Amino acid sequence: MIRRAGTDELYACAAPPEPGRARPYALVNDSLVAAPLPVDYGWGAGSVCGSVRGLAAWATALADGRVVSRDSYAQMTTPGRTASGAATPYGFGLYVDTVAGHPVVWHGG
């Protein structure tokens, strides 16, 4: 699926970071140490990492039908309702919101 984005600036997060890629660190005893990438849940979550340019290419490919169908993307970006009927900004996998008067679609992962 990553190939569908048409960029070489994405990789599966479960793989070790490539040279020059950002990686997580943790503060342990007042020292920064390289933190392991959590892979126990990664694959189910998609586990896509990369540069800003690569992630922008992924978002574009997702929206224009190269990763999932346009109908699926529409469902992903349609705000839902809870069981009680209350509105929620979460669609099927993505949040839909407004920031400074502009629509935004985001994911906290």
N, C-alpha and C positions, 0 to 999 in steps of 0.2 A: 504494500500500500504506500509505503514511503516513496517509492520510485514514481508514483503517480503525481507527486508534487513537482517533479522536474527539476530538482535541485540536489546537489551533493553535499549540502550543508545541514543534513539531518542524520540522526542515527538512533538506534534503539538504546534507550537509557540503561538497559541492563548490561550493555557492553561496556568495557572499561572506556573512560573518556579518551579521546584521541589527543595527541599533543596540541597545545594551544586552545583546547576547549576548557570552559569553566568547569570546576568541580566543587562539590560541597566541602565545607570545613566546619569543625566544631571546636568550641572553646573548652579545653580540658586542662584543669589545674593551671589556669592563666596562660595557656599556650594554645595556639591554633594548630590543630592536627587534621590531616585529611580524613574526612568522614566517608564511610562506605556508602555507595549508592544503594538505596533500598530496592531489592529486586523481588522480594517476596510477594509484592502485589503489582509490580510493574506491568506485566503483560496484559492483565485484564483492564488496566487503566489506559492502555495504548502505549505508554512508555516512549514517547517521541521527544527527543532533545535535539538542540541544534543552535545555530546562530540566529540572531534576530531576522536576518534576511531569509534563512531557511525556514524559520517558523512562519514568517509572512507568506512564503510560497506555499507552505502547508495549509494555512488558513484560506488562501485564495483557491487552492485546489479542492479543499473541502467544500467551499461555497459554490464553486462553478461546476460541480458534478463529476470531477475526476476521481474522488475518493469514495463518496457515497452518492446516491442519486439525488437529484434536486429535490424530489419529494421528501426523501429522508432528511436532507438538510433543513427543509422547511419545518419538519416536525421537531428537529433538534433546536430550532430557533424560535419556536412558538411557545410563549409563556404558558405554563400549565395551571392547574387548580389542584388544591389539596382535596382529600376525601370529603372535607366539610364544605367544599366549594370556594374557599378563599383563594384569591389569586396568588400566584408565586412566580417569580422571575425565571424559574428554572424550566427549561424545555427538556428534551430527551438528550441530555449530556452537556448542554451549554446554558449559560445564563444570558438573559437578554435584559438590557438596562439602558438608561440614558445618563450621559455624563456631559455636563455643560451644554445641555440642549441637543446633544448628538447621540444617536443610537449606537450602542456598543454590544458586541457579543463576546463573551469571555468564558474562560474555564479556569478554575482555581488550581488545577493540577499542575 
